């Protein structure tokens, strides 16, 4: 994902918070810092020898040169081989403009009973077969952008769309165990998409208490770590994020802290100034949301060490747990 241009804002200083949020964040920090310290001392858990399909040595790329193709701001991937995510899984007659979220099993009893969480698996395994359709321009409030992109992949061809769907499935199970009603924006149950504007509408229509869009980045070799993308204050056209900026930041902070604690991964070393938080105004999925929403880039698929994590089922379970724990913390206050 590219972080140049007028849409990018450096992380803003945190404003003092009162009450339960301050206490909760204070409780997260020691664990998060401990996890980060372990990461720094041992080089991170990245050399997971059990990782399936870990990336081969990437081609020489400057760390500052972004080969980014992973999120809704990008053009379709041109970084190499097409993602090998398998068949597109679209059901006959599936409508690419249907705004109904993918079906979800009934929620169990638990502390999140009555809460609605929408998980947005970035991209769709079938997108690369529908480049004309996903290149269609849609209104994101501030301007017009592509409906969606193909997403990126590791150098060995493990597709971002496959990664995001796997993490989404794991999160759905964890959150349903807490009693939440969980809906996915797509479950490889349509030929392509949904478009970024429709992804936002799905969360809005569901009246979601929290929405998280799952991604993995496609930056340069040597760029490592995760970052959470927060909505900036936007009021233009159909976009008005001002009511959700603060709750979205609270959601993002909870997710970042728990992600460090559970995975041991460090915040991004190439954006966010070490905070793991980045504010943007150029993403339609955030601009058009009327409910608290963030994106998370779980790592960089183009770095061999991060790719070894992203292709490991054991690590993906940790990623799903960390994100889910952040959502639970946010929803329980």
C-alpha positions in Angstrom: 0.0 0.0 0.0 1.4 3.4 -0.9 1.5 6.0 1.8 2.4 9.0 -0.3 0.0 11.7 -1.4 -2.6 14.0 0.3 -4.5 11.1 1.8 -1.7 10.2 4.2 -1.5 11.8 7.6 1.3 11.1 10.2 0.0 9.6 13.4 -1.6 12.2 15.6 -0.5 12.6 19.3 -2.9 10.8 21.5 -5.2 12.9 23.5 -5.7 12.1 27.2 -8.6 9.7 27.8 -10.7 9.3 30.9 -12.4 6.5 32.7 -12.5 2.8 31.6 -10.7 3.3 28.3 -7.7 4.8 30.0 -7.6 2.0 32.5 -8.0 -0.7 29.8 -5.3 0.8 27.6 -2.9 1.1 30.6 -3.5 -2.6 31.3 -2.6 -3.5 27.7 0.6 -1.5 27.4 2.9 -3.7 29.7 1.9 -6.8 27.9 2.3 -5.2 24.5 5.7 -3.8 25.4 6.8 -7.2 26.8 5.8 -8.9 23.6 7.7 -6.3 21.5 10.7 -6.7 23.7 10.8 -10.4 23.1 10.4 -9.8 19.4 13.3 -7.4 19.4 15.6 -9.7 21.4 15.1 -12.8 19.4 14.4 -11.3 16.0 10.7 -12.1 16.2 8.9 -15.4 15.7 9.4 -15.0 12.0 11.6 -18.0 11.4 8.7 -20.4 11.8 10.2 -23.6 10.3 6.7 -25.1 10.3 5.3 -22.4 8.1 3.6 -23.8 5.0 4.7 -22.3 1.7 7.1 -19.8 3.3 8.4 -17.3 0.8 11.6 -17.8 -1.2 14.3 -15.2 -1.1 12.7 -12.1 -2.6 14.2 -10.2 -5.4 16.4 -7.2 -4.4 14.2 -4.3 -3.5 15.0 -1.2 -1.6 13.2 -1.0 1.7 11.8 2.4 0.8 10.5 1.2 -2.5 7.0 0.1 -2.1 5.8 -2.7 -4.3 2.5 -2.2 -2.6 -0.7 -3.7 -4.0 -2.5 -4.9 -1.0 -5.3 -2.6 0.0 -8.2 -0.6 -1.4 -6.0 2.3 -2.4 -4.0 0.2 -4.9 -4.2 -0.6 -8.6 -4.5 -4.3 -9.4 -1.3 -6.2 -8.6 1.6 -6.0 -11.0 4.2 -7.2 -8.6 4.7 -10.6 -10.2 2.8 -13.8 -10.4 -1.0 -13.7 -10.2 -2.3 -14.8 -6.8 -2.9 -18.5 -6.7 -5.9 -18.6 -4.5 -7.6 -21.4 -6.3 -11.1 -21.3 -7.9 -13.1 -18.2 -7.3 -15.8 -20.0 -5.4 -18.6 -17.9 -6.8 -22.0 -19.4 -6.6 -24.1 -19.6 -9.8 -26.2 -16.5 -10.0 -24.4 -14.7 -7.2 -24.9 -10.9 -7.7 -21.7 -8.8 -7.5 -23.8 -5.9 -6.2 -25.7 -7.7 -3.4 -25.1 -5.8 -0.2 -26.3 -8.7 2.1 -23.4 -9.9 4.3 -22.3 -13.5 4.1 -24.4 -15.8 6.3 -23.3 -16.3 9.8 -24.1 -19.1 12.3 -26.3 -18.1 15.3 -24.3 -16.5 18.1 -23.7 -18.4 21.3 -24.4 -17.0 24.8 -21.5 -14.9 26.1 -20.3 -11.5 27.1 -20.7 -10.2 23.6 -24.3 -11.4 23.1 -26.3 -8.7 21.3 -23.1 -7.2 19.7 -22.6 -7.3 15.9 -19.2 -7.6 14.4 -18.5 -7.3 10.7 -15.3 -8.8 9.4 -14.2 -7.6 6.0 -11.7 -10.1 4.4 -9.7 -7.8 2.1 -10.1 -8.6 -1.7 -11.7 -11.7 -3.1 -10.0 -14.8 -4.4 -11.8 -14.3 -7.7 -10.8 -10.7 -8.3 -7.9 -11.5 -10.5 -10.3 -13.2 -13.0 -12.5 -10.0 -13.1 -10.0 -7.2 -13.6 -12.5 -5.2 -15.8 -15.2 -5.3 -13.1 -12.9 -4.4 -10.2 -11.3 -1.5 -12.1 -14.7 0.2 -12.3 -14.6 3.6 -10.5 -16.8 4.1 -7.5 -17.4 7.2 -5.3 -15.5 7.2 -2.0 -16.7 10.6 -0.9 -13.4 12.5 -1.4 -12.9 11.3 -5.0 -13.4 8.2 -7.2 -11.3 5.0 -7.0 -11.3 1.4 -8.2 -14.1 -0.9 -7.1 -11.5 -3.2 -5.6 -8.0 -4.7 -6.3 -6.6 -8.1 -6.7 -4.4 -7.8 -3.5 -0.8 -8.9 -3.3 0.8 -12.2 -2.6 4.1 -13.7 -1.3 6.9 -14.3 -3.7 5.8 -18.0 -3.7 2.3 -17.1 -4.7 0.3 -17.3 -1.4 -2.5 -14.7 -2.1 -3.5 -12.0 0.2 -7.1 -12.8 -0.5 -6.5 -16.4 0.7 -4.8 -15.1 3.9 -7.5 -12.6 4.7 -10.3 -15.2 4.3 -8.5 -17.7 6.5 -7.9 -15.1 9.3 -11.6 -14.0 9.0 -12.8 -17.6 9.5 -10.7 -18.0 12.6 -11.9 -14.7 14.0 -15.5 -15.6 13.3 -15.2 -18.7 15.4 -13.5 -16.9 18.3 -16.0 -14.1 18.4 -19.0 -16.3 18.1 -17.7 -18.2 21.1 -17.9 -14.8 23.0 -21.6 -14.5 21.9 -21.2 -12.0 19.1 -23.2 -12.1 15.9 -20.5 -12.1 13.2 -21.0 -11.3 9.5 -18.4 -11.4 6.7 -18.6 -9.0 3.8 -17.6 -11.9 1.5 -16.8 -15.5 1.9 -15.5 -16.4 -1.6 -19.3 -16.8 -2.3 -19.4 -14.3 -5.2 -17.4 -14.0 -8.4 -15.6 -10.8 -7.3 -15.7 -7.9 -4.9 -17.6 -6.5 -3.2 -16.5 -3.0 -4.1 -15.1 -0.8 -1.4 -18.2 1.3 -1.2 -20.4 -1.8 -0.8 -18.1 -3.1 1.9 -18.8 0.0 3.9 -22.5 -0.3 3.3 -22.6 -3.8 4.6 -21.2 -2.8 8.0 -23.5 0.2 8.1 -26.6 -1.8 7.2 -25.7 -4.4 9.8 -25.6 -1.7 12.5 -22.2 -3.1 13.4 -20.7 -2.3 16.8 -17.2 -2.8 15.2 -15.9 -3.5 11.7 -12.4 -4.7 11.0 -11.0 -5.1 7.4 -8.2 -7.7 7.2 -5.2 -7.2 4.9 -1.5 -8.0 4.4 0.8 -5.4 2.8 2.9 -5.6 -0.3 5.8 -3.3 0.6 9.6 -3.5 0.0 11.9 -6.2 1.3 13.1 -5.4 4.8 9.9 -3.6 5.7 8.3 -5.6 8.5 5.6 -5.5 11.1 1.9 -4.7 11.3 -0.1 -1.5 11.4 -3.7 -0.5 12.0 -5.2 2.1 9.7 -7.6 4.6 11.3 -10.1 6.8 9.6 -9.2 10.5 9.4 -11.8 13.2 9.8 -13.5 13.5 6.4 -16.7 15.4 5.4 -17.1 15.4 1.6 -19.8 14.1 -0.7 -21.3 10.9 0.8 -18.5 10.7 3.4 -18.7 12.0 7.0 -16.4 10.1 9.3 -16.3 12.7 12.1 -18.7 10.7 14.4 -16.6 7.6 14.1 -13.1 9.0 14.3 -12.8 8.7 18.1 -14.4 5.2 18.6 -12.5 3.9 15.6 -9.2 5.1 17.2 -10.2 3.4 20.5 -10.9 0.2 18.5 -7.6 0.4 16.6 -5.6 1.0 19.8 -7.1 -2.0 21.5 -6.4 -4.2 18.4 -2.8 -2.9 18.1 -2.0 -3.6 21.8 -3.5 -7.1 21.7 -1.9 -8.0 18.4 1.5 -7.2 19.9 0.7 -9.2 23.0 -0.6 -12.3 21.3 1.6 -12.5 18.2 4.8 -11.0 19.4 5.0 -9.0 16.2 6.4 -5.5 16.4 4.6 -2.4 14.9 5.6 -1.5 11.4 9.2 -0.3 10.8 8.2 1.7 7.7 5.0 3.6 8.6 3.4 4.9 11.8 6.5 6.0 13.5 6.7 2.9 15.6 3.2 3.3 17.0 1.5 0.7 14.7 -1.2 3.3 14.0 -1.7 5.2 10.7 -4.4 7.7 9.8 -5.7 7.9 6.3 -8.4 9.8 4.4 -8.2 8.0 1.0 -9.8 4.6 1.7 -13.4 4.3 0.7 -14.0 1.5 3.1 -13.3 3.9 6.0 -14.6 7.1 4.4 -18.1 5.7 3.8 -18.4 3.9 7.1 -20.9 5.2 9.7 -19.9 2.7 12.4 -16.5 2.2 14.1 -14.1 0.7 11.6 -10.4 0.1 11.1 -8.1 -1.8 8.7 -5.2 -4.0 9.8 -2.2 -4.8 7.7 -1.0 -7.9 9.5 2.5 -8.0 7.9 4.4 -7.5 4.7 3.9 -10.4 2.2 7.0 -9.3 0.2 9.4 -9.7 3.1 10.6 -13.3 3.5 10.5 -13.2 7.4 7.0 -11.7 7.5 5.9 -14.1 4.7 7.0 -17.0 6.9 4.6 -15.8 9.5 1.7 -15.0 7.2 1.9 -18.5 5.6 1.9 -20.3 8.9 -1.4 -21.6 10.1 -0.2 -21.4 13.7 0.7 -17.8 13.4 -2.6 -16.9 11.6 -4.4 -18.3 14.6 -2.4 -16.0 16.8 -3.2 -13.1 14.5 -6.9 -13.9 14.6 -6.8 -14.2 18.4 -5.0 -10.9 18.8 -7.4 -9.0 16.6 -10.4 -10.7 18.2 -9.1 -9.9 21.7 -8.8 -6.2 20.7 -12.4 -6.2 19.4 -13.7 -7.9 22.7 -11.8 -5.4 24.8 -13.3 -2.5 22.8 -16.9 -3.8 22.9 -16.7 -4.6 26.6 -15.3 -1.2 27.5 
